[in-house]
């Protein structure tokens, strides 16, 4: 397959450490989903998995996963970033934080040859409609997002292939991650991200009605376990400042689809290279995936939010291994215990207020982004 004819590069990262439990199984479904999409597509696809800081006592991803061999318009590549590079970046924290997700994705994005590049994760399944769109002709400076539907995993033993998995996913939805919040079947919207000041009024009014309605007791109880308290243990002065900052941000800026954006951000190769990838900050990856949206907005990119059926399915993993309302406390308790730095929600709001202005043209990395000068081994499994 000629590399200059690739329509779509799909970039993800992993390491063989069973992060989130059943990692190998989820990754295999992810690879099979891409193979399924490629086999039905009329364009050529490149899958790049960046194996970051592989454990010395475990087999490599190439040794543990099955990559398709007989799909003519799909090529798979594994790029390895050795532990020595990881240690050089993180120093004394290298053992506490074994994965640098955004830098790893930049490694793949920098080396991708597709006309379009999709940054995603190894626990995602792609409906054919979504896959087909990813290989279509985008405008040069667009950023495309979509909703994420979280589904129960592992699948029932009767589910033997990707087609049957995609068929059962709608029956196994746990939650839906949209731009304006998280939706639960039969419970509605929780953890809202407000579109406007009027949206706050409408949502809070509905919450009040629910609380005083005896008929809503069961729903209220369920919602209380799903809504996250981001303000726990904050001093009142900080809490007031955060709320004022949030209100101003809501009034001043459009709502970008930042929720779960690390699972699906699609742009042209040209656009990714203009922005120079995700910020390469040596910290836990919380909120860093959102910054690329602020960068794109600052360059006046057109923001596209897809709708059904062009969505993605996310295979659920263990609580605290990634963010969910249910795993929120476990995730952040672990980060605090390990004393790992991350880009807080307040940091993100401040960044938005400072940089989310059209024609600001925010670029964070230099020309060496994605470890451009590093000689990294690449394998076609």
Number of C-alpha atoms within 10 A of each C-alpha: 12 8 13 10 14 21 23 30 29 24 25 26 26 25 22 19 16 12 14 14 14 15 18 20 15 23 21 17 20 21 23 20 23 25 24 20 23 24 17 13 17 13 16 23 32 24 23 26 26 26 25 25 22 21 15 10 8 12 13 15 20 14 9 12 14 13 16 16 11 10 12 12 20 23 23 19 19 20 20 25 21 16 16 11 16 23 16 10 17 17 12 10 17 19 11 12 17 19 21 22 24 25 25 27 26 27 28 28 28 19 15 23 20 24 21 26 29 26 24 19 21 22 22 24 29 21 22 22 14 19 22 18 13 23 24 14 12 16 12 15 19 18 22 22 28 27 25 24 24 23 21 17 16 13 14 10 6 8 14 10 12 21 15 11 18 18 12 15 20 13 10 14 18 17 22 20 24 22 22 19 17 23 19 16 10 7 14 13 21 21 17 17 20 21 17 16 13 11 15 16 12 10 14 12 12 11 14 10 11 15 15 11 10 10 10 13 13 10 14 18 11 13 18 11 11 21 16 18 13 12 12 8 8 11 9 10 8 12 15 12 12 18 13 12 15 18 15 14 19 19 14 13 14 13 15 19 23 22 22 21 26 23 23 21 21 26 25 25 22 15 21 22 15 15 19 23 26 26 23 22 18 19 19 18 19 18 19 22 23 21 23 25 24 24 26 27 24 19 21 17 21 13 16 14 15 14 12 10 12 20 22 23 22 27 23 22 22 14 17 18 15 15 17 22 17 14 16 19 17 15 16 15 12 13 16 11 8 12 11 15 15 18 15 12 14 15 12 17 18 16 13 19 17 10 18 26 17 15 13 15 18 20 17 16 15 12 10 11 20 24 19 13 9 11 9 14 10 15 12 11 15
